[in-house]
Amino acid sequence: MAATAPCGSGAEETGSEAAAGKPGGTSFQRKGPRAGGLDRGGSRLVSIAGTRPSVRNGQLLVSTGLPALDQLLGGGLAVGTVLLIEEDKYDIYSPLLFKYFLAEGIISGHTLLVASAKEDPADILQELPAPLLDNHCKKEFDEDSCNDKTPESNIEMKIAWRYQLLPKMQAGPVSSSRFGHYYDVSKRIPQELIEASKWYGFFLPEKLSSSLPAEPCYLTHGYLKLLQFIQSIIYEDGFDGTNPQKKQKNILRIGIQNLGSPLWGDDICCTENCDNNHNLTKFLYVLRGLLRNSLSACIITVPSHLIQNKAVIARVANLSDTVVGLESFMGSEKETNPLYKDYHGLIHIRKIPRLNNLTGDISDVKDLAFKLKRKLFTIEAYQNIKAKLTCENIIDNF
């Protein structure tokens, strides 16, 4: 079910021995970080591959696999939190963000746990995008950018001066040794990288035949089996700290696809007043408790547009640390609107983490659009689109 080769490149440091008894020596020497992640002063985190501390609160972060999204979320996804992706109507772009997250885990050497009710996790891994690293990255990035250039894009109007000061959502390519990477959606990740990674798969149809405990449970079969599976991986592999990881500390990346759909045995997408309204919220409540006490980060895609009861959507959002909604233009009137002609949809940052608080934070960046280019998925501030349209209208009037 999983490749067994070691993953990750960060190593634990060990303390040095005291030099007491030697000439000029002292028994008070600096020690390296402990296995728990802090040094004896409790001020420094152990270096883990593919992570970095937040400049805002020191929280350990991992990349979502999309540098533009990392920037919008305050630098990345905080370890111990849940990122909820509200799927677009035809489920075209949300699987792409899901795969970015998993691909970043493989490149960073993290352990993966992939759960799905409709696709075999092994097949999902085979469809991950290929990384763009070092010299190849800049070449592909520039090529994609040049293909999108139009004569109007080179015109700078004074009326749009204020929009030039906005931060760019899509930065240039990064080195393979740094935090976050870019990926080529037109190519698949090399097979040798998948074989060298450590991952676990949860395919619901394969779990339905197993027996359940006799005692009553307030979760559907699929949710219960998935929670048990996640809990066993966290405890057995030492991501919770009770059974310390022997070789080097690592991150567990959990990806759950189409949670809440009828394939999981949930009927919240079928009727407004269903009997299992609280199954999904109970699952998220327990899952978040597991993540808070472990070196784990989770991404979940949910077909929120199919959920009939809006109160359920609100509760699901409250139980998630980060919420990102995707709105595709396909099949809508916006698809033919000239304002959106160069883009494929809107991205809504509904909630970002404010850990150890009762309420969530709201991103100060609004009105974002996304586009799937030939090789890259890009995000741009919507104000830039309005400024561009204004400039075009002024030019047409001359």
ChimeraX attribute file (.defattr): number of C-alpha atoms within 10 A of each C-alpha:
attribute: neighborCount
match mode: 1-to-1
recipient: residues
	/A:1	10
	/A:2	14
	/A:3	12
	/A:4	12
	/A:5	11
	/A:6	14
	/A:7	22
	/A:8	22
	/A:9	15
	/A:10	18
	/A:11	14
	/A:12	18
	/A:13	16
	/A:14	11
	/A:15	13
	/A:16	10
	/A:17	11
	/A:18	14
	/A:19	13
	/A:20	12
	/A:21	9
	/A:22	9
	/A:23	7
	/A:24	7
	/A:25	11
	/A:26	11
	/A:27	11
	/A:28	10
	/A:29	13
	/A:30	13
	/A:31	15
	/A:32	16
	/A:33	21
	/A:34	17
	/A:35	18
	/A:36	14
	/A:37	18
	/A:38	14
	/A:39	18
	/A:40	13
	/A:41	9
	/A:42	11
	/A:43	10
	/A:44	15
	/A:45	18
	/A:46	19
	/A:47	20
	/A:48	22
	/A:49	24
	/A:50	24
	/A:51	22
	/A:52	20
	/A:53	18
	/A:54	16
	/A:55	10
	/A:56	8
	/A:57	9
	/A:58	13
	/A:59	16
	/A:60	19
	/A:61	22
	/A:62	29
	/A:63	26
	/A:64	30
	/A:65	26
	/A:66	22
	/A:67	24
	/A:68	22
	/A:69	22
	/A:70	19
	/A:71	18
	/A:72	17
	/A:73	23
	/A:74	16
	/A:75	22
	/A:76	25
	/A:77	29
	/A:78	30
	/A:79	24
	/A:80	23
	/A:81	25
	/A:82	26
	/A:83	23
	/A:84	24
	/A:85	27
	/A:86	25
	/A:87	24
	/A:88	24
	/A:89	18
	/A:90	13
	/A:91	16
	/A:92	13
	/A:93	20
	/A:94	26
	/A:95	17
	/A:96	17
	/A:97	19
	/A:98	21
	/A:99	20
	/A:100	24
	/A:101	23
	/A:102	27
	/A:103	29
	/A:104	27
	/A:105	29
	/A:106	26
	/A:107	23
	/A:108	28
	/A:109	24
	/A:110	27
	/A:111	22
	/A:112	26
	/A:113	22
	/A:114	23
	/A:115	25
	/A:116	21
	/A:117	22
	/A:118	14
	/A:119	14
	/A:120	17
	/A:121	21
	/A:122	17
	/A:123	9
	/A:124	17
	/A:125	21
	/A:126	13
	/A:127	15
	/A:128	25
	/A:129	23
	/A:130	20
	/A:131	24
	/A:132	20
	/A:133	18
	/A:134	14
	/A:135	12
	/A:136	11
	/A:137	21
	/A:138	17
	/A:139	13
	/A:140	19
	/A:141	19
	/A:142	12
	/A:143	13
	/A:144	15
	/A:145	12
	/A:146	10
	/A:147	10
	/A:148	11
	/A:149	10
	/A:150	9
	/A:151	6
	/A:152	12
	/A:153	11
	/A:154	8
	/A:155	12
	/A:156	13
	/A:157	14
	/A:158	9
	/A:159	11
	/A:160	16
	/A:161	11
	/A:162	11
	/A:163	16
	/A:164	13
	/A:165	8
	/A:166	12
	/A:167	12
	/A:168	14
	/A:169	18
	/A:170	16
	/A:171	13
	/A:172	13
	/A:173	22
	/A:174	18
	/A:175	15
	/A:176	17
	/A:177	13
	/A:178	12
	/A:179	21
	/A:180	25
	/A:181	25
	/A:182	29
	/A:183	26
	/A:184	20
	/A:185	21
	/A:186	11
	/A:187	13
	/A:188	16
	/A:189	20
	/A:190	13
	/A:191	10
	/A:192	8
	/A:193	13
	/A:194	20
	/A:195	14
	/A:196	15
	/A:197	22
	/A:198	22
	/A:199	26
	/A:200	20
	/A:201	20
	/A:202	23
	/A:203	19
	/A:204	21
	/A:205	15
	/A:206	10
	/A:207	14
	/A:208	12
	/A:209	8
	/A:210	7
	/A:211	8
	/A:212	12
	/A:213	6
	/A:214	6
	/A:215	5
	/A:216	7
	/A:217	10
	/A:218	12
	/A:219	19
	/A:220	15
	/A:221	17
	/A:222	19
	/A:223	22
	/A:224	15
	/A:225	18
	/A:226	20
	/A:227	16
	/A:228	10
	/A:229	16
	/A:230	19
	/A:231	16
	/A:232	12
	/A:233	15
	/A:234	21
	/A:235	16
	/A:236	13
	/A:237	17
	/A:238	18
	/A:239	22
	/A:240	20
	/A:241	17
	/A:242	13
	/A:243	12
	/A:244	16
	/A:245	16
	/A:246	10
	/A:247	11
	/A:248	19
	/A:249	25
	/A:250	26
	/A:251	25
	/A:252	25
	/A:253	23
	/A:254	24
	/A:255	24
	/A:256	19
	/A:257	22
	/A:258	23
	/A:259	22
	/A:260	22
	/A:261	20
	/A:262	13
	/A:263	15
	/A:264	19
	/A:265	17
	/A:266	23
	/A:267	20
	/A:268	25
	/A:269	18
	/A:270	14
	/A:271	13
	/A:272	15
	/A:273	11
	/A:274	14
	/A:275	11
	/A:276	15
	/A:277	18
	/A:278	17
	/A:279	20
	/A:280	21
	/A:281	21
	/A:282	16
	/A:283	19
	/A:284	21
	/A:285	15
	/A:286	12
	/A:287	20
	/A:288	19
	/A:289	12
	/A:290	20
	/A:291	23
	/A:292	15
	/A:293	14
	/A:294	20
	/A:295	22
	/A:296	25
	/A:297	24
	/A:298	25
	/A:299	24
	/A:300	21
	/A:301	24
	/A:302	23
	/A:303	21
	/A:304	24
	/A:305	15
	/A:306	15
	/A:307	19
	/A:308	17
	/A:309	17
	/A:310	12
	/A:311	12
	/A:312	18
	/A:313	19
	/A:314	10
	/A:315	14
	/A:316	21
	/A:317	22
	/A:318	18
	/A:319	19
	/A:320	24
	/A:321	22
	/A:322	25
	/A:323	24
	/A:324	20
	/A:325	20
	/A:326	21
	/A:327	21
	/A:328	25
	/A:329	19
	/A:330	15
	/A:331	10
	/A:332	10
	/A:333	8
	/A:334	16
	/A:335	17
	/A:336	12
	/A:337	10
	/A:338	9
	/A:339	15
	/A:340	18
	/A:341	13
	/A:342	13
	/A:343	20
	/A:344	18
	/A:345	22
	/A:346	22
	/A:347	22
	/A:348	18
	/A:349	22
	/A:350	17
	/A:351	22
	/A:352	21
	/A:353	22
	/A:354	14
	/A:355	15
	/A:356	7
	/A:357	8
	/A:358	7
	/A:359	12
	/A:360	18
	/A:361	14
	/A:362	16
	/A:363	15
	/A:364	7
	/A:365	15
	/A:366	15
	/A:367	14
	/A:368	18
	/A:369	24
	/A:370	21
	/A:371	17
	/A:372	15
	/A:373	17
	/A:374	14
	/A:375	17
	/A:376	18
	/A:377	20
	/A:378	18
	/A:379	24
	/A:380	20
	/A:381	21
	/A:382	20
	/A:383	18
	/A:384	19
	/A:385	20
	/A:386	15
	/A:387	19
	/A:388	20
	/A:389	16
	/A:390	16
	/A:391	19
	/A:392	15
	/A:393	11
	/A:394	12
	/A:395	12
	/A:396	8
	/A:397	6
	/A:398	5
